[in-house]
Amino acid sequence: MDLYKELTRLQCFSYADMVQLCKSEKAADWQIKTYLKKGYIERVRRNLYVVISMETEQPIANRFQIASQVTQDACISHHSAFEYYGYANQVFYEVYFSTCKNVRPFTYDGIEYIPLPKTSAIEIPDMNNGVRVTSLERTVIDSIIDMDKIAGLEEFLRCLELIPSLNEEKLLDVLEGYSKKQLYQKVGYILEFYKKDLSLSKDFFLKCISCSSSSKTYLTQEIRDNIFHPKWLLYAPKDLKQLINKGVEYDDVI
C-alpha cells in the first residue's frame, strides 16, 4: 500500500507519474490495471487518473486540481477562476482551463472540462495545493475578452461586484501582453463603473484611453439597447450597474 499512499499525496496523476513511481512502463501498466479493478483509482481521461478515497469512495482531488493536471501548462481560468477565488455568482457544471496544448473537452464525474487556447506569451502560474489558476487581474481581462463565449456580460459583472480590489499595475501588464487596442476600450469602460469599489486610480483610465483604438467598436456581440460612449468610442449599455440591478436574467452558459 506504499504506492497507494504515494498516489494519495498526488491526488491526481498522469501515466508518466506512474511510470516514474514504478520504474518501468510494464510495471506501471500492471499497477494501473490492478488499481482500476480494485477501485483505488479512476480514469479521468487518457493517461490521467484520480485517486479514490477508501473512506468516502469519492475522488480525493477536486475539479480544480483535476483540470490543473490535464496538461503541464493547464491553469484554471475565466469563470472557473472566479469560482476558485470565491467571487462567482453562480456555480457552473463546467470547468474552464487554459492551455497551449491541443486538448479535447471531456466529462468526468458529472463535470465537463473545457479547454481554452492560451498564447505562449502568457505565464504559467505556480502550482498551489495541486491547482494552477490565473491571477485575479488576468481572470478579469480574460473574461472580458471571452464574455460572448463564457458566462455572458451580466454574470461577469456580478462576479466583478464581489471582488474587493484589483491591482492596476497587474491589469496593465496583462493588457500590454495581449496588445489589443480595442481591449483597452472595453476594459476601461467596464472598470470605470467600479473604479471606487476596485480602488482604481484616474491614471489607470488615462492609460487605457491613451492605448485605445481610434476605431469605434461594440462591447459585446449581443444585441441590446446600446448607446455610443464618445470617451471610449464604444457602443455599450448606458449604465452597467443599472443593467444588472434590473434583475436581467443570466445569459446562457456553454
Secondary structure, 3 states (H helix, E strand, C coil): CHHHHHHHHHCEEEHHHHHHHHCCHHHHHHHHHHHHHHCCEEEEECCEEEEECCCCCCECCCHHHHHHCCCCCCEECHHHHHHHHCCCCCCCCEEEEEECCCCCCEEECCEEEEEEECCCCCCCCCCECCECECCHHHHHHHHHHCCCCCCCHHHHHHHHHHCCCCCHHHHHHHHHHHCCHHHHHHHHHHHHCCCCCCCCCHHHHHHHHHHCCCCCEECCCCCCCCEEECCCCEEECCCHHHHHHCCCCCCCCC
